[in-house]
């Protein structure tokens, strides 16, 4: 059906609203205003200004804690320690996939070499480790945001282990900051990244008798290194 | 066409069912309370309700903005006013792309339009990839809960099912069954031509689709196949990401009791030049299918629903009979409102009766839909449409009789005499027709020996 016809039907039916037969408690039928303020939620930045890009020191702590609560692993490392941290994650993994890692690529490759883990061609379904870098992290929920502009989507998807690197100053306090950033990233851009994904801990299900199981289709292990300095 | 009463009786014949569902619903409800502990839920709910009411009242303008933005980012958007139109459009896409294997991520709308069956008739293999949906699919059943589709199955039943369908040897351990399903479905993901998903939110300002999953199957379906088709009810719109910062956490807390689900996919179009993977085409299908008919009515607020399933988790009726007793795609309290509005009173007019009107659903609804009040209004409308001549005359006479105090008192006296034959110990267990329809399922309390007015007079009241 033509869009114009589809929308004409909606407009006509909205105009025909019969406000007289509204049950008590139902919202008014006429145009209503969007709330001006966003109320705090469990995913808000707590006492901080929600949109803050550079949060106070303890937001790193909060991020680490939130991620551990959902079954992820998280650690803060200085840039100089990155190679060793990567090596310890990569040890025993049969091959790794890499995103564009910018100036973190060098220490990461060093770490993989130290851990005895080869770099595989992108999209290799046999890889056991995927390494990505996040463009944003949410302290309140322990979430990281990945962009399809950074490399293959499958890097964060197919291997059973997912290592995410995030620079400390990319953390925002809560979902308000995340959503404002998403709006900026997509709105008005002629070609925004085709896919952005927010990852909060390992892939999980509780579809069988509500028993939690990790690693359904995505990785069972999600390890985030918050890089400082 | 079976009635709710018949279907419920069938479900109640398996006592384990209520136990399994009740346990699952308790887990969900407790998790929800934990996550929302210390948060001002009422303020969240009021804001969410305002956002939803505003969006639905301005739906044409937001849908226009959404489809303009999505098309500017390379998606094609199709508006379908009926299920048949939507199905025909999707079949055409799959046929023209020579799709043979479709991987699907959970979509209630796809259930609503019977998409899987239609594609299967074309010889296309459709594989549900959410574990719960997959279980339901290979069992040839329908999902029995919005967010826990296989909630009615025990682990032993799931194991037997996998053994029968895939010839596997498994234990009852959910982790082992899940690992097996991962391997089966991994192969399907890697070989699929088309991915079909539902949509949790469609962002009007950017043309983005937001798809929420815990298992990662949504991400697989939107990344690996070369074509992505997204099906959405027209009411899935949010004005911008700003509103999403409230609605998304509210959805995950209400649906699964999680602070945030594991994967939130934001789809902004097909793969860009320069991007190494992702689908080459993105098709979005916006569906009316009876929704717009609710706009001018008192039932409009049912379009505010964000499909979290919180009303199902708390409903005392749903916990006993499960989703299948409702007979349609959407079960539980919200289903009892939606089904008669979408399918008509002829087939679903008895669903509003499947409620104790306790109001737990309305209390649980994160966007403040007054579900139990809508159920009452539907009972009224269903009565006007479905009642037989005998019922109409009966109720009219009853109304006439009780509108005078003389008639009321006289009828109570007659009933008090009559109940001597059937009342035992203050209860009536089996009454003659038409009251037998009440006493078939529960006792009727007997009338007191003396009415309040009589006792009042005897005690010397005025």
Contacts between the chains, C-beta under 8 A, distances in Angstrom:
chain1	res1	chain2	res2	distance
A	1	B	79	5.3
A	1	B	80	6.4
A	1	B	81	5.0
A	1	B	85	6.1
A	2	B	79	7.3
A	3	B	64	7.5
A	3	B	67	6.4
A	3	B	77	7.6
A	3	B	79	5.0
A	6	B	63	8.0
A	6	B	79	3.9
A	6	B	81	6.0
A	6	B	286	7.6
A	6	B	288	6.8
A	7	B	60	4.4
A	7	B	63	6.4
A	7	B	64	6.2
A	7	B	79	7.9
A	9	B	81	7.0
A	9	B	288	7.4
A	9	B	292	5.6
A	10	B	59	5.7
A	10	B	60	4.6
A	10	B	63	7.5
A	10	B	234	7.7
A	10	B	288	7.9
A	10	B	292	5.3
A	10	B	295	6.7
A	11	B	60	5.0
A	13	B	292	5.0
A	13	B	293	7.0
A	13	B	295	4.1
A	13	B	296	4.9
A	14	B	57	6.8
A	14	B	59	7.2
A	14	B	60	7.2
A	14	B	295	5.2
A	14	B	296	7.1
A	16	B	295	7.9
A	16	B	296	4.1
A	17	B	295	6.7
A	17	B	296	4.7
A	17	B	297	7.9
A	17	B	300	7.2
A	18	B	296	5.9
A	18	B	297	6.9
A	18	B	298	7.4
A	21	B	297	7.1
A	21	B	298	4.5
A	22	B	298	5.0
A	23	B	298	5.6
A	23	B	370	6.1
A	23	B	373	4.4
A	23	B	374	6.5
A	23	B	376	7.5
A	23	B	377	5.4
A	24	B	370	7.6
A	24	B	373	6.7
A	25	B	362	7.9
A	25	B	370	4.2
A	25	B	373	5.9
A	26	B	298	6.6
A	26	B	300	7.6
A	26	B	301	5.0
A	26	B	370	5.7
A	26	B	373	7.3
A	27	B	49	5.9
A	27	B	50	7.5
A	27	B	52	7.9
A	27	B	53	3.9
A	27	B	301	6.0
A	27	B	304	7.6
A	27	B	368	7.5
A	28	B	53	7.2
A	29	B	57	6.9
A	29	B	300	6.2
A	30	B	57	6.6
A	31	B	54	7.0
A	31	B	57	4.8
A	31	B	58	6.1
A	32	B	50	6.0
A	32	B	53	4.7
A	32	B	54	4.6
A	32	B	57	5.9
A	33	B	50	7.2
A	33	B	54	6.4
A	34	B	50	6.7
A	34	B	51	6.0
A	34	B	54	5.1
A	34	B	239	6.6
A	34	B	243	6.9
A	35	B	46	7.8
A	35	B	47	4.4
A	35	B	50	4.9
A	35	B	51	6.7
A	37	B	47	8.0
A	38	B	47	7.0
A	38	B	242	7.2
A	38	B	245	6.1
A	38	B	246	5.7
A	39	B	40	6.6
A	39	B	43	4.3
A	39	B	44	5.2
A	39	B	46	7.8
A	39	B	47	4.9
A	39	B	246	6.8
A	40	B	39	7.0
A	40	B	40	7.0
A	40	B	43	8.0
A	41	B	39	6.2
A	41	B	44	5.8
A	41	B	245	7.8
A	41	B	246	6.2
A	41	B	249	4.6
A	41	B	250	6.8
A	41	B	253	8.0
A	42	B	35	5.5
A	42	B	36	6.1
A	42	B	38	7.9
A	42	B	39	4.9
A	42	B	249	6.1
A	42	B	253	6.2
A	42	B	259	5.7
A	43	B	245	7.8
A	43	B	248	7.8
A	43	B	249	3.8
A	43	B	259	6.0
A	43	B	260	6.2
A	66	B	259	7.2
A	69	B	259	8.0
A	70	B	258	7.6
A	70	B	259	7.4
A	70	B	260	7.9
A	70	B	262	7.6
A	122	B	276	6.2
A	122	B	277	7.9
A	123	B	276	7.8
A	123	B	277	6.6
A	125	B	186	8.0
A	125	B	190	6.3
A	138	B	260	7.9
A	140	B	259	7.6
A	141	B	259	5.3
A	141	B	260	4.3
A	143	B	260	5.8
A	143	B	264	7.8
A	148	B	271	7.6
A	148	B	272	7.7
A	148	B	275	5.4
A	148	B	277	7.9
A	148	B	278	5.9
A	149	B	272	7.8
A	149	B	274	7.9
A	149	B	275	6.7
A	151	B	276	6.5
A	152	B	276	5.0
A	152	B	277	5.0
A	153	B	219	7.3
A	153	B	223	4.3
A	153	B	277	5.4
A	153	B	278	5.9
A	154	B	223	6.7
A	154	B	224	7.4
A	154	B	277	6.2
A	157	B	216	6.6
A	157	B	219	5.9
A	157	B	220	6.6
A	157	B	223	6.5
A	174	B	245	8.0
A	175	B	245	4.5
A	175	B	248	6.9
A	175	B	249	5.7
A	176	B	245	4.8
A	178	B	245	7.0
A	179	B	241	4.2
A	179	B	242	6.1
A	179	B	244	5.2
A	179	B	245	3.7
A	179	B	248	7.8
A	180	B	241	7.1
A	180	B	242	7.0
A	180	B	245	7.6
A	182	B	206	8.0
A	182	B	208	7.8
A	182	B	241	4.6
A	182	B	244	7.8
A	182	B	266	6.4
A	183	B	205	6.7
A	183	B	206	6.7
A	183	B	240	5.9
A	183	B	241	4.0
A	183	B	242	6.5
A	186	B	203	7.8
A	186	B	206	4.0
A	186	B	207	7.9
A	186	B	208	5.6
A	186	B	241	7.9
A	186	B	266	7.5
A	186	B	268	5.4
A	187	B	205	5.7
A	187	B	206	4.9
A	187	B	240	7.9
A	190	B	72	7.7
A	191	B	73	7.5
A	191	B	272	5.1
A	191	B	273	7.9
A	192	B	73	6.7
A	192	B	206	7.6
A	192	B	268	4.7
A	192	B	269	7.5
A	193	B	268	6.6
A	193	B	272	7.1
A	193	B	275	7.4
A	194	B	73	8.0
A	194	B	74	8.0
A	194	B	267	7.2
A	194	B	268	5.5
A	194	B	269	5.1
A	194	B	270	6.1
A	194	B	271	5.3
A	194	B	272	5.3
A	194	B	275	6.0
A	194	B	278	5.3
A	195	B	222	6.9
A	195	B	223	7.1
A	195	B	265	6.8
A	195	B	266	6.9
A	195	B	267	5.9
A	195	B	268	6.8
A	195	B	278	6.0
A	196	B	265	7.9
A	196	B	266	4.1
A	196	B	268	7.1
A	197	B	219	6.1
A	197	B	263	6.3
A	197	B	264	6.9
A	197	B	265	5.4
A	197	B	266	6.9
A	198	B	260	7.5
A	198	B	263	7.2
A	198	B	264	4.0
A	198	B	266	7.4
A	199	B	262	6.9
A	199	B	263	6.2
A	200	B	259	7.8
A	200	B	260	4.4
A	200	B	261	6.8
A	200	B	262	5.4
A	200	B	263	7.6
A	200	B	264	7.7
A	201	B	262	5.7
A	202	B	262	6.8
A	203	B	214	7.2
A	203	B	215	5.6
A	203	B	216	4.2
A	203	B	262	5.8
A	203	B	263	7.5
A	204	B	214	5.1
A	204	B	215	7.0
A	204	B	262	5.5
A	205	B	131	5.0
A	205	B	132	7.6
A	205	B	178	6.2
A	205	B	214	6.1
A	205	B	215	5.1
A	206	B	27	7.8
A	206	B	148	7.8
A	206	B	256	8.0
A	207	B	130	7.4
A	207	B	131	4.3
A	207	B	132	3.6
A	207	B	135	6.9
A	207	B	148	6.5
A	207	B	149	7.3
A	207	B	150	5.7
A	208	B	131	7.4
A	208	B	135	7.8
A	208	B	150	7.3
A	208	B	153	7.6
A	208	B	155	5.4
A	208	B	158	5.4
A	208	B	174	4.0
A	208	B	177	6.2
A	208	B	178	7.1
A	209	B	20	7.1
A	209	B	23	7.7
A	209	B	24	7.3
A	209	B	154	6.5
A	209	B	155	5.1
A	209	B	174	6.5
A	210	B	23	6.9
A	210	B	24	4.9
A	210	B	27	4.6
A	210	B	28	7.8
A	210	B	148	7.5
A	211	B	155	7.5
A	211	B	174	4.2
A	211	B	175	7.7
A	213	B	174	5.5
A	213	B	175	4.9
A	213	B	178	4.4
A	215	B	178	7.9
A	215	B	179	7.9
A	215	B	182	7.2
A	216	B	131	6.1
A	216	B	178	5.9
A	216	B	181	7.6
A	216	B	182	6.0
A	216	B	214	7.7
A	216	B	215	3.8
A	216	B	216	6.4
A	216	B	217	7.4
A	217	B	129	7.0
A	217	B	182	6.3
A	217	B	185	6.6
A	217	B	186	7.3
A	217	B	189	7.4
A	217	B	215	5.0
A	217	B	216	4.0
A	217	B	217	4.9
A	217	B	219	7.7
A	217	B	220	5.5
A	218	B	215	7.1
A	218	B	216	3.0
A	218	B	219	6.8
A	218	B	262	7.2
A	218	B	263	7.0
A	219	B	216	8.0
